[in-house]
Amino acid sequence: MDVIRVKGGRRLTGEVQVAGAKNAALPILFSTLLTDQRCVVGNLPQVQDVRTALRLLSDLGAEVEEDGSTVAITAGEITSSEAPYELVKTMRASFLVLGPLLARLGHARVSQPGGCAIGGRPVNLHLHALQQLGAELDLVHGYTEARADRLRGAEVQLDFPSVGATEHLMMVASLAHGETVIENAAREPEIVDLAAALRSMGADIEGAGEAIVRVRGASQLGGMNHQVLPDRIEAGTFLIAAAMTRGEVVVRGARSGDLHALLVKLREAGAELEERDDAIVARAARRLAGVDIKTLPYPGFPTDLQAQMMALATVSQGTSVITETVFENRFMHANEFLRFGADISLDGHNAVVRGVEQLSGAPVMATDLRASVSLILVGLVADNTTEVRRVYHLDRGYERIEEKLAALGASIERVKGARG
Ligand code: EPZ
């Protein structure tokens, strides 16, 4: 397994281009199953999860033509309606093929995803919503088996504004008979992007990005033509890295509207942020102040930037209280931060972080995607060398991040095949 080796102490300066958003790309790619027409999706990030999604689509019978960050997918004839355990266990978002397969074929058999490092990750909201649209579901030997002669629109109230359940519903409702109203829908920018992709296929969707989304089903959908939006989490990660290293970085592609909660907190901490049409510039001339963070569904502070903000908090002036309300076990990175000499005390959903002047580089272990990048952020400011192991977590969602950070002046390298 590869190891990422970082030598701390360098200020980040320069310009970095943000890739397409992984968390929009995945549901958008699975939406191509809703039509037998040719779909073109651009600005895809070159990350492991996208490669996994394309492999699954191909296994289901779709034709996949890749050209750099653009892919053409034609699910003209779906030859399988099954997403196997071996694949779903590597990427739980694969579960989202259940609805499109059901809408297209009338049946589907998809391995029910298990938990992951950050929590139990149940899919009860997805399943209950699909049943309300007329799906008959059974759980047999770990697989969700779904059948539906004709899906019909319904009024669905989500108990929690689940991103995945909202995406699942929007995709299925686009081919259901009649109108579906999704109440308490997730409002993330990735939801808005998925709706735009579905509308390019002829879907009739209103209100994406708001708490109530209306979908009027069509009898069939045409081909998609869509450019995936920039990844706000990657963008936010670079803004935090610039602030932590007291550098100056132009994050090209970052969209202020998608990152409002982060910008407010970074400014409160003392960073200087300049919002341009096609970029955000982050500067910090001195050590930042600790700030309190509480993660919430969008537009609240994003849980996917919690670990990165905790990394910043470990070297900020004063104390930060970080509360994680979205996932039940998303503080694993805190235990690894202690190895650097960070001062953190955990109590259930709360982490109290007392900033220290200097951290000491150490060998550490990645546990999940966002935790792995936060370990690199600490390595950028810790003294001596930090080695991050199990970087396959990192490669799932970040495109060549060590190259991007090196181009900004970081002393960072990937040691291939090192003892992980
Ligand atoms: C998406 O996961 C993202 N993944 C996550 O990013 C992100 O952290 C999360 O949304 C929240 O923003 C993708 O888009 C591929 P949820 P998702 O359904 O859809 C509970 C990353 O690092 N819940 O909004 O799974 C659930 O357990 C990943 O890129 C149920 O109880 O998130 C969690 O506590 C990590 N039942 C909360 O809701 C359900 O049926 C939020 O989950 C569904 C969810």
Residues whose N, C-alpha, C, O or C-beta is under 5 A from the ligand:
A	BS01	EPZ	N23 A93 R121 P122 V123 N124 L125 H126 F160 P161 S162 V163 G164 A165 T303 D304 V326 F327 L369 R370
